Amino acid sequence: MKTAVWLYLFIFVAFFDLHAQYPILSPFALSLGATPSFIGLILGVYSITHLPGNLLAGYGVDRYGSKKFLVISLIAAGLLLIFQARVTDPWELLFIRSISGFVLAFLSPACLAMLAKIARDQIHQGKLMSGNGLVHTLASVVSPAAGAVLVAKLGFATSFSILGWGLMATGLLAIFSLKEPVVTREYNKAELSAVRAEPTSQPIPWLFFLIPLGMSFAQGILFFELPLLQSVQDSILNSGVLFSMVSLGALCTLSLLFLNRYSAYNRTILGCFGLALIFFGLSVNWSLPLYASLFLIGMAKGIILPSISTLLANITSSSRYGRAFSLLSIAFSIGAFLGPILAGQLRLQISPYFIAFLALMLGITLLPLGRIRPAIST
């Protein structure tokens, strides 16, 4: 449990730094002279450079453990943020963000694999994944507003430097406080039979990853659109508050710990369907206030994120956790890349929120129920 507490601390700091940049990155790029379409590229390239990092992380974590990759990722990301504070051109920002996307690609698979390994059973695994989501959300509740306040008080350069030094200090602390865990999971009779049959088990169906891809695609569109609203452009603080509403909604559902007792599959499906309906409502300018819509989006995210990680851990053997969670991160990265890119190119022709709705519904429709449900029914 001590390992989990340290992990949660590092996850909190890492995601605090990352989410603090959401409301200030687009205004920073605008101040450098970037166009809206180029801002979409800046936001998207960060995600697409996750792909080679995720591929390396999957095999590396399974072979060498999580700690090395977690430490290196935090320190390198902090150093890059310090360099980002000194850029003077949109192309320089694009270059720094592309490298940041690569080095941070190792963080999520390493953390999730470590949490999955220290779980005693499926219920404990679900609680640890929910804890990860809760810590992630707590960080993202305060960080957008904190990032906006930092910029308002200290400016872009000093704000990025502070965030960078925070990440580097966290990485150095991880060297002395984390120990590589061994698998401690206890299996019931049905699970033990599945483990013994592992050499002939079915691989994870590729269509499974359409759900996280669609979710990150929709989130990428949202994070691209919000800073460009007129009310937000008038005040960076307004942007921070809007992003925090998403996090508050997620915190609401993540606090409902009894949800972990329900099927991870059902939670994933219902959460994605609810999220799709909210984006459809935004696309048709429904009467619900924007703050309420963002809160509901956060509630849906709070259901989906821990449930999809738990579902993936349930259908994967412990020796392949690194590769499984790296594929999950790849799906998130592809969606986060495509979302801002398409929103930047098509926002004058069609509502980006409607494209997000279609992506989510496609993921739900094509989810291979027949190949996943038997694996989680034991």
DRENKOL-112165 format. One record per residue (C-alpha): x, y, z; residue number from 0. Coordinates in Angstrom, 2 decimals. Layout:
// residues N
@xx = X | yy = Y | zz = Z | k = NUM .
...
END
This chain:
// residues 378
@xx = 0.00 | yy = 0.00 | zz = 0.00 | k = 0 .
@xx = 2.96 | yy = 2.31 | zz = 0.65 | k = 1 .
@xx = 3.91 | yy = 2.01 | zz = -3.02 | k = 2 .
@xx = 0.41 | yy = 3.02 | zz = -4.05 | k = 3 .
@xx = 0.53 | yy = 6.13 | zz = -1.84 | k = 4 .
@xx = 3.83 | yy = 7.27 | zz = -3.36 | k = 5 .
@xx = 2.52 | yy = 6.54 | zz = -6.84 | k = 6 .
@xx = -0.57 | yy = 8.64 | zz = -6.20 | k = 7 .
@xx = 1.63 | yy = 11.51 | zz = -5.02 | k = 8 .
@xx = 3.73 | yy = 11.41 | zz = -8.20 | k = 9 .
@xx = 0.65 | yy = 11.06 | zz = -10.38 | k = 10 .
@xx = -0.89 | yy = 14.10 | zz = -8.67 | k = 11 .
@xx = 2.15 | yy = 16.30 | zz = -9.28 | k = 12 .
@xx = 2.62 | yy = 15.10 | zz = -12.86 | k = 13 .
@xx = -0.99 | yy = 15.65 | zz = -13.87 | k = 14 .
@xx = -1.20 | yy = 18.92 | zz = -11.96 | k = 15 .
@xx = 1.61 | yy = 20.22 | zz = -14.16 | k = 16 .
@xx = 0.05 | yy = 18.84 | zz = -17.34 | k = 17 .
@xx = -3.46 | yy = 20.16 | zz = -16.71 | k = 18 .
@xx = -2.18 | yy = 23.53 | zz = -15.57 | k = 19 .
@xx = -1.04 | yy = 24.05 | zz = -19.16 | k = 20 .
@xx = -4.44 | yy = 23.40 | zz = -20.78 | k = 21 .
@xx = -5.94 | yy = 26.89 | zz = -20.37 | k = 22 .
@xx = -2.65 | yy = 28.72 | zz = -21.02 | k = 23 .
@xx = -1.06 | yy = 26.83 | zz = -23.91 | k = 24 .
@xx = -3.40 | yy = 28.16 | zz = -26.60 | k = 25 .
@xx = -3.11 | yy = 31.79 | zz = -25.43 | k = 26 .
@xx = 0.67 | yy = 31.31 | zz = -25.22 | k = 27 .
@xx = 0.75 | yy = 30.05 | zz = -28.81 | k = 28 .
@xx = -1.43 | yy = 32.98 | zz = -29.90 | k = 29 .
@xx = 1.00 | yy = 35.38 | zz = -28.22 | k = 30 .
@xx = 3.77 | yy = 33.86 | zz = -30.34 | k = 31 .
@xx = 1.76 | yy = 34.51 | zz = -33.51 | k = 32 .
@xx = 0.26 | yy = 31.05 | zz = -34.12 | k = 33 .
@xx = -2.99 | yy = 30.72 | zz = -36.11 | k = 34 .
@xx = -5.92 | yy = 28.61 | zz = -34.80 | k = 35 .
@xx = -5.09 | yy = 25.79 | zz = -37.23 | k = 36 .
@xx = -1.45 | yy = 25.82 | zz = -36.13 | k = 37 .
@xx = -2.56 | yy = 25.73 | zz = -32.48 | k = 38 .
@xx = -4.50 | yy = 22.58 | zz = -33.33 | k = 39 .
@xx = -1.28 | yy = 21.13 | zz = -34.72 | k = 40 .
@xx = 0.64 | yy = 22.11 | zz = -31.56 | k = 41 .
@xx = -1.94 | yy = 20.42 | zz = -29.37 | k = 42 .
@xx = -2.17 | yy = 17.40 | zz = -31.63 | k = 43 .
@xx = 1.54 | yy = 16.73 | zz = -32.22 | k = 44 .
@xx = 2.02 | yy = 16.33 | zz = -28.47 | k = 45 .
@xx = -0.33 | yy = 13.35 | zz = -28.63 | k = 46 .
@xx = 0.91 | yy = 11.76 | zz = -31.85 | k = 47 .
@xx = 4.50 | yy = 11.64 | zz = -30.58 | k = 48 .
@xx = 3.17 | yy = 9.51 | zz = -27.74 | k = 49 .
@xx = 2.98 | yy = 6.61 | zz = -30.20 | k = 50 .
@xx = 6.66 | yy = 5.60 | zz = -30.45 | k = 51 .
@xx = 7.04 | yy = 6.26 | zz = -26.74 | k = 52 .
@xx = 4.03 | yy = 4.07 | zz = -25.93 | k = 53 .
@xx = 5.36 | yy = 1.25 | zz = -28.08 | k = 54 .
@xx = 8.73 | yy = 1.36 | zz = -26.33 | k = 55 .
@xx = 7.09 | yy = 1.73 | zz = -22.91 | k = 56 .
@xx = 4.96 | yy = -1.38 | zz = -23.34 | k = 57 .
@xx = 7.84 | yy = -3.78 | zz = -23.86 | k = 58 .
@xx = 10.22 | yy = -1.83 | zz = -21.61 | k = 59 .
@xx = 7.90 | yy = -1.86 | zz = -18.59 | k = 60 .
@xx = 7.22 | yy = -5.59 | zz = -18.95 | k = 61 .
@xx = 10.93 | yy = -6.34 | zz = -19.19 | k = 62 .
@xx = 12.63 | yy = -3.82 | zz = -16.90 | k = 63 .
@xx = 9.84 | yy = -2.69 | zz = -14.57 | k = 64 .
@xx = 8.04 | yy = 0.62 | zz = -14.13 | k = 65 .
@xx = 10.29 | yy = 2.67 | zz = -11.84 | k = 66 .
@xx = 13.06 | yy = 3.52 | zz = -14.34 | k = 67 .
@xx = 10.63 | yy = 4.79 | zz = -16.94 | k = 68 .
@xx = 8.58 | yy = 6.75 | zz = -14.43 | k = 69 .
@xx = 11.64 | yy = 8.58 | zz = -13.08 | k = 70 .
@xx = 13.15 | yy = 9.37 | zz = -16.48 | k = 71 .
@xx = 9.79 | yy = 10.56 | zz = -17.84 | k = 72 .
@xx = 9.22 | yy = 13.01 | zz = -14.98 | k = 73 .
@xx = 12.72 | yy = 14.49 | zz = -15.03 | k = 74 .
@xx = 12.85 | yy = 14.84 | zz = -18.84 | k = 75 .
@xx = 9.38 | yy = 16.40 | zz = -18.97 | k = 76 .
@xx = 10.36 | yy = 18.96 | zz = -16.35 | k = 77 .
@xx = 13.51 | yy = 19.88 | zz = -18.25 | k = 78 .
@xx = 11.51 | yy = 20.37 | zz = -21.46 | k = 79 .
@xx = 9.05 | yy = 22.67 | zz = -19.68 | k = 80 .
@xx = 11.96 | yy = 24.86 | zz = -18.61 | k = 81 .
@xx = 13.06 | yy = 25.05 | zz = -22.25 | k = 82 .
@xx = 9.46 | yy = 25.77 | zz = -23.28 | k = 83 .
@xx = 9.53 | yy = 28.88 | zz = -21.08 | k = 84 .
@xx = 12.16 | yy = 30.34 | zz = -23.40 | k = 85 .
@xx = 10.64 | yy = 29.74 | zz = -26.84 | k = 86 .
@xx = 9.94 | yy = 32.76 | zz = -29.02 | k = 87 .
@xx = 8.42 | yy = 31.19 | zz = -32.13 | k = 88 .
@xx = 5.42 | yy = 28.87 | zz = -32.77 | k = 89 .
@xx = 7.69 | yy = 26.36 | zz = -34.54 | k = 90 .
@xx = 9.95 | yy = 26.18 | zz = -31.49 | k = 91 .
@xx = 6.89 | yy = 25.51 | zz = -29.34 | k = 92 .
@xx = 5.79 | yy = 22.77 | zz = -31.74 | k = 93 .
@xx = 9.24 | yy = 21.14 | zz = -31.50 | k = 94 .
@xx = 9.32 | yy = 21.22 | zz = -27.68 | k = 95 .
@xx = 5.77 | yy = 19.86 | zz = -27.43 | k = 96 .
@xx = 6.56 | yy = 17.01 | zz = -29.82 | k = 97 .
@xx = 9.49 | yy = 15.89 | zz = -27.64 | k = 98 .
@xx = 7.38 | yy = 16.29 | zz = -24.50 | k = 99 .
@xx = 4.78 | yy = 13.99 | zz = -25.99 | k = 100 .
@xx = 7.42 | yy = 11.30 | zz = -26.48 | k = 101 .
@xx = 8.98 | yy = 11.41 | zz = -23.01 | k = 102 .
@xx = 5.62 | yy = 11.57 | zz = -21.19 | k = 103 .
@xx = 4.37 | yy = 8.56 | zz = -23.15 | k = 104 .
@xx = 6.19 | yy = 6.33 | zz = -20.65 | k = 105 .
@xx = 4.44 | yy = 7.77 | zz = -17.59 | k = 106 .
@xx = 0.92 | yy = 6.36 | zz = -17.86 | k = 107 .
@xx = 1.82 | yy = 2.74 | zz = -18.82 | k = 108 .
@xx = 4.43 | yy = 2.64 | zz = -16.05 | k = 109 .
@xx = 2.01 | yy = 3.92 | zz = -13.38 | k = 110 .
@xx = -0.93 | yy = 1.75 | zz = -14.43 | k = 111 .
@xx = 1.21 | yy = -1.39 | zz = -14.71 | k = 112 .
@xx = 2.64 | yy = -0.79 | zz = -11.24 | k = 113 .
@xx = -0.82 | yy = -0.27 | zz = -9.76 | k = 114 .
@xx = -2.16 | yy = -3.40 | zz = -11.46 | k = 115 .
@xx = 0.75 | yy = -5.50 | zz = -10.12 | k = 116 .
@xx = 0.23 | yy = -4.54 | zz = -6.49 | k = 117 .
@xx = -3.50 | yy = -5.37 | zz = -6.57 | k = 118 .
@xx = -4.60 | yy = -8.37 | zz = -4.49 | k = 119 .
@xx = -7.69 | yy = -9.25 | zz = -6.56 | k = 120 .
@xx = -10.11 | yy = -7.81 | zz = -9.10 | k = 121 .
@xx = -12.01 | yy = -5.69 | zz = -6.57 | k = 122 .
@xx = -8.78 | yy = -4.28 | zz = -5.14 | k = 123 .
@xx = -7.59 | yy = -3.68 | zz = -8.69 | k = 124 .
@xx = -10.73 | yy = -1.69 | zz = -9.40 | k = 125 .
@xx = -10.22 | yy = 0.38 | zz = -6.25 | k = 126 .
@xx = -6.60 | yy = 1.15 | zz = -7.18 | k = 127 .
@xx = -7.64 | yy = 2.22 | zz = -10.68 | k = 128 .
@xx = -10.37 | yy = 4.40 | zz = -9.20 | k = 129 .
@xx = -7.80 | yy = 5.85 | zz = -6.83 | k = 130 .
@xx = -5.64 | yy = 6.68 | zz = -9.84 | k = 131 .
@xx = -8.59 | yy = 8.41 | zz = -11.48 | k = 132 .
@xx = -9.45 | yy = 10.23 | zz = -8.25 | k = 133 .
@xx = -5.91 | yy = 11.57 | zz = -7.79 | k = 134 .
@xx = -5.75 | yy = 12.50 | zz = -11.48 | k = 135 .
@xx = -9.02 | yy = 14.38 | zz = -11.14 | k = 136 .
@xx = -8.08 | yy = 16.13 | zz = -7.90 | k = 137 .
@xx = -5.02 | yy = 17.45 | zz = -9.69 | k = 138 .
@xx = -7.03 | yy = 18.57 | zz = -12.68 | k = 139 .
@xx = -9.66 | yy = 20.32 | zz = -10.52 | k = 140 .
@xx = -7.28 | yy = 22.93 | zz = -9.19 | k = 141 .
@xx = -4.53 | yy = 22.95 | zz = -11.83 | k = 142 .
@xx = -6.29 | yy = 24.76 | zz = -14.72 | k = 143 .
@xx = -7.28 | yy = 27.63 | zz = -12.47 | k = 144 .
@xx = -3.84 | yy = 27.56 | zz = -10.81 | k = 145 .
@xx = -2.14 | yy = 27.70 | zz = -14.21 | k = 146 .
@xx = -4.29 | yy = 30.65 | zz = -15.23 | k = 147 .
@xx = -3.51 | yy = 32.47 | zz = -11.96 | k = 148 .
@xx = 0.21 | yy = 31.81 | zz = -12.41 | k = 149 .
@xx = 0.18 | yy = 33.35 | zz = -15.87 | k = 150 .
@xx = -1.91 | yy = 36.30 | zz = -14.71 | k = 151 .
@xx = 0.52 | yy = 37.02 | zz = -11.86 | k = 152 .
@xx = 3.91 | yy = 35.92 | zz = -13.25 | k = 153 .
@xx = 3.61 | yy = 35.61 | zz = -17.02 | k = 154 .
@xx = 4.08 | yy = 32.62 | zz = -19.33 | k = 155 .
@xx = 7.85 | yy = 32.13 | zz = -19.00 | k = 156 .
@xx = 7.98 | yy = 32.08 | zz = -15.19 | k = 157 .
@xx = 4.89 | yy = 29.86 | zz = -14.99 | k = 158 .
@xx = 6.35 | yy = 27.21 | zz = -17.29 | k = 159 .
@xx = 9.66 | yy = 27.33 | zz = -15.37 | k = 160 .
@xx = 7.92 | yy = 26.74 | zz = -12.03 | k = 161 .
@xx = 5.97 | yy = 23.80 | zz = -13.44 | k = 162 .
@xx = 9.14 | yy = 22.36 | zz = -14.96 | k = 163 .
@xx = 11.15 | yy = 22.51 | zz = -11.74 | k = 164 .
@xx = 8.22 | yy = 20.87 | zz = -9.92 | k = 165 .
@xx = 8.29 | yy = 17.91 | zz = -12.29 | k = 166 .
@xx = 12.05 | yy = 17.51 | zz = -12.01 | k = 167 .
@xx = 11.91 | yy = 17.54 | zz = -8.20 | k = 168 .
@xx = 9.16 | yy = 14.90 | zz = -8.29 | k = 169 .
@xx = 11.25 | yy = 12.65 | zz = -10.54 | k = 170 .
@xx = 14.24 | yy = 12.90 | zz = -8.19 | k = 171 .
@xx = 12.02 | yy = 12.05 | zz = -5.20 | k = 172 .
@xx = 10.72 | yy = 8.96 | zz = -7.01 | k = 173 .
@xx = 14.26 | yy = 7.55 | zz = -7.21 | k = 174 .
@xx = 14.46 | yy = 7.19 | zz = -3.42 | k = 175 .
@xx = 10.84 | yy = 6.47 | zz = -2.50 | k = 176 .
@xx = 9.58 | yy = 3.90 | zz = -5.04 | k = 177 .
@xx = 10.32 | yy = 0.19 | zz = -5.04 | k = 178 .
@xx = 9.59 | yy = -2.07 | zz = -7.98 | k = 179 .
@xx = 6.66 | yy = -4.31 | zz = -6.93 | k = 180 .
@xx = 6.21 | yy = -8.01 | zz = -7.51 | k = 181 .
@xx = 2.83 | yy = -9.45 | zz = -8.50 | k = 182 .
@xx = 0.85 | yy = -9.96 | zz = -5.28 | k = 183 .
@xx = -2.55 | yy = -10.62 | zz = -6.78 | k = 184 .
@xx = -4.62 | yy = -13.41 | zz = -5.21 | k = 185 .
@xx = -6.75 | yy = -15.49 | zz = -7.58 | k = 186 .
@xx = -10.04 | yy = -17.19 | zz = -6.89 | k = 187 .
@xx = -10.72 | yy = -20.62 | zz = -8.34 | k = 188 .
@xx = -12.19 | yy = -19.38 | zz = -11.62 | k = 189 .
@xx = -9.44 | yy = -16.80 | zz = -12.14 | k = 190 .
@xx = -6.74 | yy = -19.38 | zz = -11.40 | k = 191 .
@xx = -8.10 | yy = -21.58 | zz = -14.16 | k = 192 .
@xx = -7.94 | yy = -18.64 | zz = -16.57 | k = 193 .
@xx = -4.33 | yy = -17.93 | zz = -15.59 | k = 194 .
@xx = -3.32 | yy = -21.57 | zz = -16.11 | k = 195 .
@xx = -4.93 | yy = -21.41 | zz = -19.53 | k = 196 .
@xx = -3.08 | yy = -18.21 | zz = -20.39 | k = 197 .
@xx = -0.86 | yy = -19.67 | zz = -23.20 | k = 198 .
@xx = -3.98 | yy = -20.34 | zz = -25.26 | k = 199 .
@xx = -5.89 | yy = -17.23 | zz = -24.23 | k = 200 .
@xx = -7.27 | yy = -14.87 | zz = -26.85 | k = 201 .
@xx = -5.47 | yy = -11.58 | zz = -27.53 | k = 202 .
@xx = -7.19 | yy = -8.29 | zz = -26.77 | k = 203 .
@xx = -9.45 | yy = -7.47 | zz = -29.74 | k = 204 .
@xx = -8.31 | yy = -4.32 | zz = -31.53 | k = 205 .
@xx = -11.82 | yy = -2.90 | zz = -31.69 | k = 206 .
@xx = -11.73 | yy = -2.65 | zz = -27.90 | k = 207 .
@xx = -9.45 | yy = 0.36 | zz = -28.27 | k = 208 .
@xx = -12.02 | yy = 2.34 | zz = -30.26 | k = 209 .
@xx = -13.60 | yy = 3.31 | zz = -26.93 | k = 210 .
@xx = -10.53 | yy = 5.09 | zz = -25.48 | k = 211 .
@xx = -9.74 | yy = 6.49 | zz = -28.93 | k = 212 .
@xx = -13.22 | yy = 7.99 | zz = -29.24 | k = 213 .
@xx = -13.11 | yy = 9.36 | zz = -25.71 | k = 214 .
@xx = -9.75 | yy = 11.10 | zz = -26.14 | k = 215 .
@xx = -10.84 | yy = 12.32 | zz = -29.59 | k = 216 .
@xx = -13.84 | yy = 14.02 | zz = -28.00 | k = 217 .
@xx = -11.73 | yy = 15.41 | zz = -25.16 | k = 218 .
@xx = -9.16 | yy = 16.76 | zz = -27.64 | k = 219 .
@xx = -11.92 | yy = 18.60 | zz = -29.46 | k = 220 .
@xx = -13.25 | yy = 20.03 | zz = -26.19 | k = 221 .
@xx = -9.82 | yy = 21.21 | zz = -25.05 | k = 222 .
@xx = -9.27 | yy = 22.84 | zz = -28.44 | k = 223 .
@xx = -12.63 | yy = 24.60 | zz = -28.53 | k = 224 .
@xx = -12.90 | yy = 25.96 | zz = -24.98 | k = 225 .
@xx = -9.90 | yy = 28.36 | zz = -25.03 | k = 226 .
@xx = -11.16 | yy = 29.81 | zz = -28.33 | k = 227 .
@xx = -14.54 | yy = 30.89 | zz = -26.96 | k = 228 .
@xx = -14.93 | yy = 34.66 | zz = -26.95 | k = 229 .
@xx = -15.72 | yy = 34.75 | zz = -23.23 | k = 230 .
@xx = -12.57 | yy = 32.76 | zz = -22.55 | k = 231 .
@xx = -10.33 | yy = 34.86 | zz = -24.80 | k = 232 .
@xx = -11.34 | yy = 37.91 | zz = -22.79 | k = 233 .
@xx = -9.94 | yy = 36.27 | zz = -19.62 | k = 234 .
@xx = -7.56 | yy = 33.35 | zz = -19.10 | k = 235 .
@xx = -9.14 | yy = 32.90 | zz = -15.67 | k = 236 .
@xx = -12.45 | yy = 32.06 | zz = -17.34 | k = 237 .
@xx = -10.67 | yy = 29.31 | zz = -19.26 | k = 238 .
@xx = -9.27 | yy = 27.86 | zz = -16.05 | k = 239 .
@xx = -12.70 | yy = 27.79 | zz = -14.43 | k = 240 .
@xx = -14.25 | yy = 25.99 | zz = -17.42 | k = 241 .
@xx = -11.59 | yy = 23.28 | zz = -17.37 | k = 242 .
@xx = -12.02 | yy = 22.91 | zz = -13.63 | k = 243 .
@xx = -15.77 | yy = 22.26 | zz = -14.10 | k = 244 .
@xx = -14.90 | yy = 19.12 | zz = -16.10 | k = 245 .
@xx = -12.63 | yy = 17.96 | zz = -13.29 | k = 246 .
@xx = -15.24 | yy = 18.68 | zz = -10.60 | k = 247 .
@xx = -17.73 | yy = 16.51 | zz = -12.46 | k = 248 .
@xx = -15.22 | yy = 13.68 | zz = -12.67 | k = 249 .
@xx = -14.45 | yy = 14.05 | zz = -8.98 | k = 250 .
@xx = -18.15 | yy = 13.66 | zz = -8.21 | k = 251 .
@xx = -18.47 | yy = 10.21 | zz = -9.80 | k = 252 .
@xx = -14.99 | yy = 9.04 | zz = -8.77 | k = 253 .
@xx = -16.00 | yy = 9.66 | zz = -5.16 | k = 254 .
@xx = -18.83 | yy = 7.12 | zz = -5.51 | k = 255 .
@xx = -16.65 | yy = 4.15 | zz = -4.55 | k = 256 .
@xx = -19.59 | yy = 1.73 | zz = -4.58 | k = 257 .
@xx = -19.54 | yy = 1.91 | zz = -8.39 | k = 258 .
@xx = -16.48 | yy = -0.38 | zz = -8.34 | k = 259 .
@xx = -18.76 | yy = -3.26 | zz = -7.39 | k = 260 .
@xx = -20.56 | yy = -3.05 | zz = -10.72 | k = 261 .
@xx = -19.32 | yy = -4.55 | zz = -13.97 | k = 262 .
@xx = -16.44 | yy = -2.60 | zz = -15.50 | k = 263 .
@xx = -17.88 | yy = -3.42 | zz = -18.92 | k = 264 .
@xx = -21.31 | yy = -1.96 | zz = -18.11 | k = 265 .
@xx = -19.78 | yy = 1.15 | zz = -16.56 | k = 266 .
@xx = -17.65 | yy = 1.71 | zz = -19.66 | k = 267 .
@xx = -20.58 | yy = 1.40 | zz = -22.05 | k = 268 .
@xx = -23.01 | yy = 3.53 | zz = -20.05 | k = 269 .
@xx = -20.40 | yy = 6.21 | zz = -19.41 | k = 270 .
@xx = -19.48 | yy = 6.47 | zz = -23.09 | k = 271 .
@xx = -23.12 | yy = 6.60 | zz = -24.16 | k = 272 .
@xx = -23.81 | yy = 9.40 | zz = -21.69 | k = 273 .
@xx = -20.74 | yy = 11.29 | zz = -22.89 | k = 274 .
@xx = -21.86 | yy = 10.95 | zz = -26.51 | k = 275 .
@xx = -25.28 | yy = 12.39 | zz = -25.67 | k = 276 .
@xx = -23.71 | yy = 15.41 | zz = -23.98 | k = 277 .
@xx = -21.55 | yy = 16.17 | zz = -27.03 | k = 278 .
@xx = -24.62 | yy = 15.83 | zz = -29.24 | k = 279 .
@xx = -26.39 | yy = 18.35 | zz = -27.04 | k = 280 .
@xx = -23.48 | yy = 20.77 | zz = -27.37 | k = 281 .
@xx = -23.51 | yy = 20.34 | zz = -31.15 | k = 282 .
@xx = -27.15 | yy = 21.43 | zz = -31.37 | k = 283 .
@xx = -26.71 | yy = 24.27 | zz = -28.83 | k = 284 .
@xx = -29.07 | yy = 22.75 | zz = -26.28 | k = 285 .
@xx = -30.43 | yy = 24.96 | zz = -23.53 | k = 286 .
@xx = -28.25 | yy = 23.51 | zz = -20.77 | k = 287 .
@xx = -25.66 | yy = 26.08 | zz = -19.61 | k = 288 .
@xx = -22.07 | yy = 25.45 | zz = -20.65 | k = 289 .
@xx = -20.91 | yy = 25.04 | zz = -17.05 | k = 290 .
@xx = -23.51 | yy = 22.31 | zz = -16.46 | k = 291 .
@xx = -22.58 | yy = 20.55 | zz = -19.70 | k = 292 .
@xx = -18.90 | yy = 20.53 | zz = -18.74 | k = 293 .
@xx = -19.77 | yy = 19.18 | zz = -15.30 | k = 294 .
@xx = -21.73 | yy = 16.32 | zz = -16.91 | k = 295 .
@xx = -18.82 | yy = 15.59 | zz = -19.26 | k = 296 .
@xx = -16.60 | yy = 15.30 | zz = -16.20 | k = 297 .
@xx = -19.07 | yy = 12.94 | zz = -14.52 | k = 298 .
@xx = -19.01 | yy = 10.66 | zz = -17.56 | k = 299 .
@xx = -15.19 | yy = 10.74 | zz = -17.62 | k = 300 .
@xx = -15.14 | yy = 9.81 | zz = -13.94 | k = 301 .
@xx = -17.08 | yy = 6.67 | zz = -14.79 | k = 302 .
@xx = -15.18 | yy = 5.70 | zz = -17.94 | k = 303 .
@xx = -11.50 | yy = 6.19 | zz = -17.03 | k = 304 .
@xx = -11.23 | yy = 3.79 | zz = -14.06 | k = 305 .
@xx = -13.66 | yy = 1.27 | zz = -15.55 | k = 306 .
@xx = -11.82 | yy = 0.95 | zz = -18.86 | k = 307 .
@xx = -8.48 | yy = 0.48 | zz = -17.06 | k = 308 .
@xx = -10.02 | yy = -2.15 | zz = -14.79 | k = 309 .
@xx = -11.65 | yy = -3.88 | zz = -17.76 | k = 310 .
@xx = -8.33 | yy = -4.02 | zz = -19.61 | k = 311 .
@xx = -6.52 | yy = -5.39 | zz = -16.53 | k = 312 .
@xx = -9.20 | yy = -8.07 | zz = -16.11 | k = 313 .
@xx = -8.74 | yy = -9.43 | zz = -19.64 | k = 314 .
@xx = -4.92 | yy = -9.23 | zz = -19.60 | k = 315 .
@xx = -2.32 | yy = -11.44 | zz = -17.91 | k = 316 .
@xx = 0.02 | yy = -9.77 | zz = -15.41 | k = 317 .
@xx = 3.06 | yy = -10.49 | zz = -17.60 | k = 318 .
@xx = 1.59 | yy = -8.29 | zz = -20.35 | k = 319 .
@xx = 0.32 | yy = -5.33 | zz = -18.31 | k = 320 .
@xx = 2.96 | yy = -3.00 | zz = -19.75 | k = 321 .
@xx = 2.04 | yy = -3.79 | zz = -23.36 | k = 322 .
@xx = -1.70 | yy = -3.69 | zz = -22.67 | k = 323 .
@xx = -1.60 | yy = -0.29 | zz = -20.99 | k = 324 .
@xx = 0.78 | yy = 1.05 | zz = -23.63 | k = 325 .
@xx = -1.82 | yy = 0.14 | zz = -26.27 | k = 326 .
@xx = -4.42 | yy = 1.93 | zz = -24.18 | k = 327 .
@xx = -2.17 | yy = 5.01 | zz = -24.08 | k = 328 .
@xx = -1.63 | yy = 4.75 | zz = -27.85 | k = 329 .
@xx = -5.39 | yy = 4.78 | zz = -28.41 | k = 330 .
@xx = -5.70 | yy = 7.86 | zz = -26.16 | k = 331 .
@xx = -2.81 | yy = 9.51 | zz = -28.02 | k = 332 .
@xx = -4.26 | yy = 8.93 | zz = -31.49 | k = 333 .
@xx = -7.63 | yy = 10.30 | zz = -30.45 | k = 334 .
@xx = -6.10 | yy = 13.33 | zz = -28.73 | k = 335 .
@xx = -4.08 | yy = 14.02 | zz = -31.89 | k = 336 .
@xx = -6.97 | yy = 13.70 | zz = -34.35 | k = 337 .
@xx = -9.44 | yy = 15.70 | zz = -32.25 | k = 338 .
@xx = -7.71 | yy = 19.12 | zz = -32.27 | k = 339 .
@xx = -6.51 | yy = 18.64 | zz = -35.86 | k = 340 .
@xx = -10.00 | yy = 17.98 | zz = -37.24 | k = 341 .
@xx = -11.55 | yy = 20.64 | zz = -35.03 | k = 342 .
@xx = -9.10 | yy = 23.21 | zz = -36.35 | k = 343 .
@xx = -9.77 | yy = 22.28 | zz = -39.98 | k = 344 .
@xx = -13.55 | yy = 21.67 | zz = -39.96 | k = 345 .
@xx = -14.95 | yy = 23.94 | zz = -37.25 | k = 346 .
@xx = -16.31 | yy = 26.39 | zz = -39.86 | k = 347 .
@xx = -18.10 | yy = 23.62 | zz = -41.83 | k = 348 .
@xx = -19.50 | yy = 21.38 | zz = -39.08 | k = 349 .
@xx = -19.73 | yy = 21.45 | zz = -35.32 | k = 350 .
@xx = -16.67 | yy = 19.67 | zz = -33.86 | k = 351 .
@xx = -18.91 | yy = 18.50 | zz = -31.02 | k = 352 .
@xx = -21.01 | yy = 16.52 | zz = -33.50 | k = 353 .
@xx = -17.86 | yy = 14.82 | zz = -34.81 | k = 354 .
@xx = -17.04 | yy = 13.91 | zz = -31.20 | k = 355 .
@xx = -20.53 | yy = 12.42 | zz = -30.82 | k = 356 .
@xx = -20.06 | yy = 10.28 | zz = -33.93 | k = 357 .
@xx = -16.65 | yy = 9.02 | zz = -32.76 | k = 358 .
@xx = -18.02 | yy = 7.94 | zz = -29.39 | k = 359 .
@xx = -21.05 | yy = 6.20 | zz = -30.88 | k = 360 .
@xx = -18.82 | yy = 4.37 | zz = -33.35 | k = 361 .
@xx = -16.68 | yy = 3.04 | zz = -30.50 | k = 362 .
@xx = -19.74 | yy = 1.84 | zz = -28.57 | k = 363 .
@xx = -21.31 | yy = 0.19 | zz = -31.62 | k = 364 .
@xx = -18.19 | yy = -1.72 | zz = -32.67 | k = 365 .
@xx = -17.10 | yy = -2.86 | zz = -29.20 | k = 366 .
@xx = -16.56 | yy = -6.65 | zz = -29.55 | k = 367 .
@xx = -18.92 | yy = -7.83 | zz = -26.79 | k = 368 .
@xx = -18.61 | yy = -11.49 | zz = -27.72 | k = 369 .
@xx = -14.84 | yy = -11.56 | zz = -27.23 | k = 370 .
@xx = -14.66 | yy = -9.45 | zz = -24.07 | k = 371 .
@xx = -17.67 | yy = -10.51 | zz = -21.99 | k = 372 .
@xx = -16.59 | yy = -14.19 | zz = -21.58 | k = 373 .
@xx = -13.17 | yy = -13.09 | zz = -20.33 | k = 374 .
@xx = -14.65 | yy = -10.94 | zz = -17.55 | k = 375 .
@xx = -17.50 | yy = -13.23 | zz = -16.55 | k = 376 .
@xx = -15.32 | yy = -15.61 | zz = -14.51 | k = 377 .
END
